[in-house]
Amino acid sequence: MTSRTIDGFVVRATTEPEEDGADFYEPAYCIRKIDSDIEHKDTWFAISQNTESRTKGEALEMAETELRQITKIVFHGEEWQLHFK
């Protein structure tokens, strides 16, 4: 899975769910602050579209494509903002 360091955070492209064997997958992100082992508990969906036939490979490819578009991350308390090109 692809990851990038942006504004002091590691953003990892992933899928929801991450486990194999699901009926369908959504593209997603996991975010963690550098020097921390704790990832943000909520997975950020890369695409808001809900396609109930998407494979894990297709969802991961979509998340990786969107990951390349992130330009900035802003974190205030419990609120995350992702900025895109």
MDTraj code that builds the backbone (N, CA, C; nanometers):
import mdtraj as md
import numpy as np

residues = "MET THR SER ARG THR ILE ASP GLY PHE VAL VAL ARG ALA THR THR GLU PRO GLU GLU ASP GLY ALA ASP PHE TYR GLU PRO ALA TYR CYS ILE ARG LYS ILE ASP SER ASP ILE GLU HIS LYS ASP THR TRP PHE ALA ILE SER GLN ASN THR GLU SER ARG THR LYS GLY GLU ALA LEU GLU MET ALA GLU THR GLU LEU ARG GLN ILE THR LYS ILE VAL PHE HIS GLY GLU GLU TRP GLN LEU HIS PHE LYS".split()
xyz = np.array([
    [0.0839, -0.1183, 0.0000],
    [0.0000, 0.0000, 0.0000],
    [0.0880, 0.1241, 0.0000],
    [0.0468, 0.2223, -0.0739],
    [0.1221, 0.3447, -0.0908],
    [0.0975, 0.4402, 0.0252],
    [0.2037, 0.5124, 0.0655],
    [0.1875, 0.6160, 0.1670],
    [0.2728, 0.7366, 0.1298],
    [0.2359, 0.8520, 0.1843],
    [0.3094, 0.9773, 0.1639],
    [0.3180, 1.0500, 0.2968],
    [0.4248, 1.1284, 0.3125],
    [0.4378, 1.2171, 0.4273],
    [0.3967, 1.3561, 0.3818],
    [0.2976, 1.4125, 0.4522],
    [0.2431, 1.5433, 0.4165],
    [0.2226, 1.6221, 0.5454],
    [0.2880, 1.7380, 0.5574],
    [0.2676, 1.8278, 0.6713],
    [0.2819, 1.7584, 0.8063],
    [0.3791, 1.6687, 0.8193],
    [0.4028, 1.6029, 0.9472],
    [0.3139, 1.4825, 0.9744],
    [0.2405, 1.4383, 0.8751],
    [0.1534, 1.3212, 0.8885],
    [0.1881, 1.2195, 0.7811],
    [0.1725, 1.0927, 0.8138],
    [0.1858, 0.9856, 0.7149],
    [0.0443, 0.9486, 0.6731],
    [0.0179, 0.9592, 0.5439],
    [-0.1137, 0.9256, 0.4892],
    [-0.0961, 0.7987, 0.4070],
    [-0.1731, 0.6979, 0.4406],
    [-0.1625, 0.5671, 0.3765],
    [-0.2890, 0.5384, 0.2973],
    [-0.2704, 0.5053, 0.1701],
    [-0.3836, 0.4613, 0.0881],
    [-0.4199, 0.3207, 0.1311],
    [-0.5488, 0.2956, 0.1481],
    [-0.5945, 0.1640, 0.1920],
    [-0.7359, 0.1408, 0.1400],
    [-0.7995, 0.0398, 0.1916],
    [-0.9381, 0.0115, 0.1554],
    [-1.0206, -0.0056, 0.2822],
    [-1.1491, 0.0080, 0.2679],
    [-1.2427, -0.0178, 0.3785],
    [-1.3403, -0.1232, 0.3309],
    [-1.3408, -0.2421, 0.3867],
    [-1.2513, -0.2863, 0.4936],
    [-1.1128, -0.3192, 0.4389],
    [-1.0163, -0.3344, 0.5278],
    [-0.8801, -0.3704, 0.4868],
    [-0.8638, -0.5215, 0.4719],
    [-0.9461, -0.5986, 0.5401],
    [-0.9350, -0.7442, 0.5382],
    [-0.9843, -0.8017, 0.4057],
    [-0.9245, -0.9107, 0.3648],
    [-0.9682, -0.9812, 0.2446],
    [-1.1024, -1.0492, 0.2701],
    [-1.1756, -1.0759, 0.1619],
    [-1.2971, -1.1558, 0.1703],
    [-1.4268, -1.0775, 0.1794],
    [-1.4221, -0.9448, 0.1683],
    [-1.5443, -0.8643, 0.1745],
    [-1.6194, -0.8723, 0.0419],
    [-1.7478, -0.8407, 0.0457],
    [-1.8287, -0.8395, -0.0762],
    [-1.7888, -0.7256, -0.1694],
    [-1.7498, -0.6101, -0.1127],
    [-1.7021, -0.4975, -0.1924],
    [-1.6165, -0.4083, -0.1039],
    [-1.5412, -0.3183, -0.1663],
    [-1.4458, -0.2322, -0.0960],
    [-1.4625, -0.0871, -0.1373],
    [-1.4320, 0.0029, -0.0437],
    [-1.4277, 0.1467, -0.0702],
    [-1.2826, 0.1920, -0.0607],
    [-1.2391, 0.2855, -0.1470],
    [-1.1052, 0.3423, -0.1329],
    [-1.1016, 0.4315, -0.0083],
    [-0.9881, 0.4337, 0.0629],
    [-0.9823, 0.5067, 0.1892],
    [-0.8398, 0.5508, 0.2213],
    [-0.8258, 0.6338, 0.3249],
    [-0.6966, 0.6765, 0.3786],
    [-0.6912, 0.6476, 0.5268],
    [-0.5721, 0.6201, 0.5780],
    [-0.5459, 0.6206, 0.7215],
    [-0.4378, 0.7242, 0.7454],
    [-0.4547, 0.8035, 0.8492],
    [-0.3633, 0.9146, 0.8776],
    [-0.3039, 0.8962, 1.0160],
    [-0.1711, 0.9159, 1.0262],
    [-0.1090, 0.9164, 1.1585],
    [-0.0011, 1.0232, 1.1627],
    [0.0154, 1.0810, 1.2793],
    [0.1186, 1.1819, 1.2995],
    [0.2544, 1.1128, 1.3000],
    [0.3548, 1.1768, 1.2404],
    [0.4898, 1.1213, 1.2403],
    [0.5340, 1.1015, 1.3845],
    [0.6110, 0.9978, 1.4110],
    [0.6606, 0.9610, 1.5449],
    [0.5503, 0.9103, 1.6356],
    [0.4384, 0.8694, 1.5796],
    [0.3300, 0.8104, 1.6571],
    [0.2955, 0.6758, 1.5957],
    [0.2584, 0.5817, 1.6787],
    [0.2167, 0.4504, 1.6286],
    [0.0662, 0.4422, 1.6112],
    [-0.0048, 0.5483, 1.6483],
    [-0.1508, 0.5460, 1.6479],
    [-0.2034, 0.6104, 1.5196],
    [-0.2761, 0.5323, 1.4411],
    [-0.3410, 0.5871, 1.3224],
    [-0.4748, 0.6473, 1.3627],
    [-0.5182, 0.7472, 1.2878],
    [-0.6491, 0.8053, 1.3106],
    [-0.7519, 0.6940, 1.3007],
    [-0.8409, 0.6849, 1.3974],
    [-0.9361, 0.5740, 1.4046],
    [-1.0337, 0.5701, 1.2885],
    [-1.0706, 0.6842, 1.2374],
    [-1.1627, 0.6891, 1.1241],
    [-1.0839, 0.6783, 0.9946],
    [-1.1340, 0.6007, 0.9036],
    [-1.0717, 0.5904, 0.7726],
    [-1.1348, 0.6946, 0.6824],
    [-1.0514, 0.7699, 0.6155],
    [-1.1003, 0.8750, 0.5257],
    [-1.1272, 0.8145, 0.3898],
    [-1.2488, 0.8296, 0.3437],
    [-1.2852, 0.7729, 0.2144],
    [-1.2344, 0.8618, 0.1024],
    [-1.1629, 0.8010, 0.0090],
    [-1.1046, 0.8752, -0.1018],
    [-1.2106, 0.9174, -0.2029],
    [-1.3111, 0.8366, -0.2186],
    [-1.4185, 0.8626, -0.3141],
    [-1.5496, 0.8406, -0.2394],
    [-1.6421, 0.9339, -0.2492],
    [-1.7676, 0.9202, -0.1745],
    [-1.8677, 0.8291, -0.2439],
    [-1.8334, 0.7821, -0.3614],
    [-1.9205, 0.6947, -0.4396],
    [-1.9274, 0.5565, -0.3750],
    [-2.0442, 0.4987, -0.3679],
    [-2.0620, 0.3668, -0.3085],
    [-2.0945, 0.2673, -0.4197],
    [-1.9948, 0.1902, -0.4604],
    [-2.0125, 0.0895, -0.5642],
    [-2.0017, -0.0467, -0.4990],
    [-2.1089, -0.1223, -0.4982],
    [-2.1122, -0.2467, -0.4237],
    [-2.0564, -0.3660, -0.5001],
    [-1.9762, -0.3392, -0.6033],
    [-1.9124, -0.4489, -0.6750],
    [-1.7626, -0.4246, -0.6918],
    [-1.7093, -0.3207, -0.6273],
    [-1.5685, -0.2836, -0.6439],
    [-1.4782, -0.3856, -0.5730],
    [-1.3737, -0.4314, -0.6437],
    [-1.2786, -0.5247, -0.5839],
    [-1.1808, -0.4487, -0.4952],
    [-1.1079, -0.5220, -0.4140],
    [-1.0069, -0.4601, -0.3273],
    [-0.8993, -0.3912, -0.4113],
    [-0.8566, -0.4550, -0.5194],
    [-0.7560, -0.3965, -0.6074],
    [-0.8027, -0.2670, -0.6713],
    [-0.9267, -0.2645, -0.7172],
    [-0.9825, -0.1429, -0.7778],
    [-0.9910, -0.0299, -0.6751],
    [-1.0368, -0.0620, -0.5550],
    [-1.0501, 0.0400, -0.4501],
    [-0.9139, 0.0940, -0.4092],
    [-0.8136, 0.0070, -0.3980],
    [-0.6801, 0.0519, -0.3600],
    [-0.6195, 0.1396, -0.4689],
    [-0.6400, 0.1033, -0.5938],
    [-0.5907, 0.1851, -0.7052],
    [-0.6535, 0.3250, -0.7017],
    [-0.7816, 0.3336, -0.6723],
    [-0.8492, 0.4633, -0.6626],
    [-0.7925, 0.5450, -0.5466],
    [-0.7699, 0.4817, -0.4323],
    [-0.7149, 0.5520, -0.3159],
    [-0.5737, 0.6027, -0.3452],
    [-0.4924, 0.5216, -0.4127],
    [-0.3563, 0.5633, -0.4465],
    [-0.3566, 0.6805, -0.5434],
    [-0.4494, 0.6814, -0.6374],
    [-0.4617, 0.7934, -0.7313],
    [-0.4982, 0.9220, -0.6571],
    [-0.5948, 0.9132, -0.5674],
    [-0.6357, 1.0311, -0.4895],
    [-0.5246, 1.0769, -0.3953],
    [-0.4488, 0.9834, -0.3405],
    [-0.3395, 1.0175, -0.2487],
    [-0.2386, 1.1105, -0.3152],
    [-0.2132, 1.0902, -0.4430],
    [-0.1195, 1.1764, -0.5166],
    [-0.1718, 1.3194, -0.5302],
    [-0.3015, 1.3397, -0.5103],
    [-0.3623, 1.4719, -0.5266],
    [-0.3647, 1.5540, -0.3979],
    [-0.3348, 1.4945, -0.2823],
    [-0.3379, 1.5686, -0.1550],
    [-0.2200, 1.6649, -0.1497],
    [-0.2476, 1.7912, -0.1180],
    [-0.1426, 1.8926, -0.1100],
    [-0.1183, 1.9407, 0.0321],
    [-0.2161, 1.9249, 0.1209],
    [-0.2026, 1.9801, 0.2550],
    [-0.2979, 1.9078, 0.3500],
    [-0.2541, 1.8948, 0.4770],
    [-0.3394, 1.8399, 0.5823],
    [-0.3445, 1.9403, 0.6963],
    [-0.4646, 1.9709, 0.7430],
    [-0.4838, 2.0598, 0.8567],
    [-0.5579, 1.9824, 0.9640],
    [-0.5065, 1.9861, 1.0877],
    [-0.5685, 1.9151, 1.1993],
    [-0.5952, 2.0128, 1.3123],
    [-0.7212, 2.0214, 1.3555],
    [-0.7625, 2.1050, 1.4674],
    [-0.8426, 2.0190, 1.5632],
    [-0.7819, 1.9821, 1.6771],
    [-0.8540, 1.9013, 1.7750],
    [-0.8899, 1.7654, 1.7199],
    [-1.0153, 1.7459, 1.6888],
    [-1.0635, 1.6191, 1.6322],
    [-1.1026, 1.6325, 1.4850],
    [-1.0770, 1.7451, 1.4253],
    [-1.1204, 1.7699, 1.2875],
    [-1.0022, 1.7699, 1.1911],
    [-1.0134, 1.6888, 1.0869],
    [-0.9119, 1.6792, 0.9819],
    [-0.9643, 1.7454, 0.8560],
    [-0.8756, 1.8164, 0.7874],
    [-0.9097, 1.8720, 0.6568],
    [-0.8002, 1.8315, 0.5590],
    [-0.8415, 1.7670, 0.4528],
    [-0.7489, 1.7305, 0.3462],
    [-0.7699, 1.8267, 0.2307],
    [-0.6602, 1.8836, 0.1799],
    [-0.6662, 1.9754, 0.0668],
    [-0.6070, 1.9054, -0.0550],
    [-0.6737, 1.9218, -0.1695],
    [-0.6355, 1.8535, -0.2915],
    [-0.5984, 1.9539, -0.3998],
    [-0.5210, 1.9062, -0.5002],
    [-0.4844, 1.9892, -0.6174],
    [-0.6089, 2.0322, -0.6895],
])
top = md.Topology()
chain = top.add_chain()
for i, resn in enumerate(residues, 1):
    res = top.add_residue(resn, chain, resSeq=i)
    for name in ("N", "CA", "C"):
        top.add_atom(name, md.element.get_by_symbol(name[0]), res)
traj = md.Trajectory(xyz[None], top)
